[in-house]
Amino acid sequence: MARYTGAVRFPDSSLLYFVYNGTTGTARPSLFTTAGEADQAWDAKQSCIEKPPMGLGSDDETVELMPYFCHGNDSVEFITTANRASKLITGALSIDTSIEAGDGPYF
C-alpha cells in the first residue's frame, strides 16, 4: 500500500497532518499535530468514515487537502472540512467523494 503523510491547511494557514492511502486515494480521518505523529500512525488502525460523527459541524472549517505534503508537495488536491478541536477531517476523504458532494474547487 502506498502511504503518504498529507496535510490540511486551515484558513489561518496552520497545518494538521494525516495519513493518506495513495492506493485508494483516500485520507484517513484522524489529524495529528506534527508530521512525525502522522508517520507513526501509518500502521495504527483507523476507521475510514465518509460521514462525520454526530455532533460535529459547528466548529468545522473549510480546509485545503494536500495528500503528498511529505514530499514537499503542497499542491491542493481538493477542498474539504475539518474540525481542529477534535482533530478529524469531517468532510470528504477522497477527491471522488468531494466531487460527488459538489464541494469543489478541484485542483
Secondary structure, 3 states (H helix, E strand, C coil): CCEEEEEEECCCCCEEEEEEECCCCEECCECECCHHHHHHCCCCCCCCCCCCCCCCCCCEEEEEEECCHHHCCCCCCEEEEEECCCCEECCCCCHHHHHHHCCCCEC
